[in-house]
Amino acid sequence: MIKHTLLIGMLLSSVVLSTACSLEPPRNSNMSNNVRDTVPQHKAVTIAEQMIGAPYRYGGNTPKGFDCSGLVYYSYSKAGYPIGRDSKSQIAQTITIDPRDLRPGDLVFFDIEGSNTHIGIYTGHGQFIHAPSSGKRVSYASMDEKYWRDHFVRAGRLK
């Protein structure tokens, strides 16, 4: 009976894992489909989504308030993937990817004040989560919005 229950539990776990990591398939067939490679990214997206509505706070990296890189830092740290705290170190931890190959959990970088000063976490279907600016809250934004298209610098995938 114990072996039978254990076997059922293992089968259910594998079904849950295989469906949990299928938010959006990679467009590039050369990408690894290894679940282990995508779990931190998917967890980071889920954690960032749970922060929707949190206030913006310059230098913030907790649910009490986030700046853009603080949200990325918090989401990836909670997902078990260490990442730098500021956008400069975060961009250094990515490889440049074609924006058409974005997958959930990839990072998107924008030039707001003359440098790569804004960052978001891509969630799929042309959307990303970010901590916009003072007086605003963590929210979704569309890569298709003119403002974000005009300020887009690069897409990156964590190494």
N, C-alpha and C positions, 0 to 999 in steps of 0.2 A: 504494500500500500504506500509506503514512504517513497519507494523508487518511482512508482506511478505518479504520485503527486509532484515529486521533484522534476520528472520528465515533462509534465504538463506545465509547470512553472517555467522551465527553461524555454519551452516552445513559445509560451506567451510572451516572455521577455524578448525573444528574438523578433517576434512580430511587432511588438511595441517599438523596439529600436529601429527596425527597418522602416516603419511608417513615420516615426518622429523625425527622421533625418531626410525626409523627402519633400521639403518645403518648395524647392525649385531646382530642377536638375541642371547641372552645368551645361552650358551651350558648347563648350569646347570638349570634344571627345578625347583629347589628350589628358584631361584632368583626371585625377584619381577619384574613384568612386568609393574609396575606403571610408567606412563610417567613422573610424577613429580620426581621420583627417578633418571631418566636418563637424563633429560634436561640439568643440569649443565655440565655433562660429555660430552655430544654431542656438546654443545656450546663451551666448552673448546677446543675440537678437531678442530672445525671450526675456532676458533680464532687462534690456533697454526698453522693451515694450511695457514692462511692469512699471517703469519710471515715467511713463507718459503722464503729464500734468505736474510733475515736480517743478519747482521754481528754478529759474536761472539764478546762479550765484557765481560771480567772478571768482575763480580759484576753487570752486566747489567740486567735490567728488563724492558726495553722499546724497542719499535721498532727501536730505534737508535742502539741497541746492546743488546744481551742476553748472559748470561751463562746458563747452563742447568737448574738449579733450578729457575733462573729468568724467563725463558720461561714458566715453569710450573706455577709459581706464577702469572705472567701476564695473562696467558690464563684463569686460574681459577678465578682470581679476576675479569676480564672482564666478565666472565660467571656468576658472582654473587655468587661465592662460595669462602669464605675466606680460604686461605691456608698459611702456613708458608712460609718464604722466602728462607730458605736454605734446602738442601736435608735431613739433619738430622731431622728437624721439619716436613718435608713433609713425610718422611717414618713413623714417629710417628703418623701421621694422617691417616694411612692406615691399613687395615687388610690384612694379607697375604692371597693370593689366589693361586690356582693351575694355572700355566702358560697356561694350556689347557683351562682354563675358562676365559681368558682375554676378556674383552669387550672394545670397543672404550671409551677412557677417563680414563682407568685404568693407573696406573703408573708402569714403569719398572725401576728397579734399577740395577746398574752395579758397580763392584769393579774394579776401574782403578788404584788406588794408595794405595791399602791396606785397603780401607774402602769403604762404599757405597758413592762413590764420583761422580757418574754420574746418571742422571735420564732422562727419556723420557716419552712422552705421547703416549700410544698405540692407533693406529688409526684403527686397524682391519686388517685381512688377513696377519698377521705376520709382520706388519710394525709399526714403531713408529716414532715420530717427536722429534728431539732434537737439541740442540745447541752444536755441537761437540767439538770444541776446537779452540784455537787462530788461526787466519788466515782463518778459515772456516766460513760457513754460516749455518743458520738454515736449516735443511734438513730432509728428510726421511731416515730411515735405516731399514734393515731387521733383524728380530730376528734370521733368519736362517744363517746370515753371521757368519763365524767361529769366528771372533773377538768378536762379541757380545754374541754368545753362550758361549765362553770361559770365559767371564767376567760377565755373568748374575748372579745376586744374588737372586733377588726375584721379584715377581709381587705383586702389592698392589692395593686395591680398597679403595677409600676414605670412611671414616666412616660416 
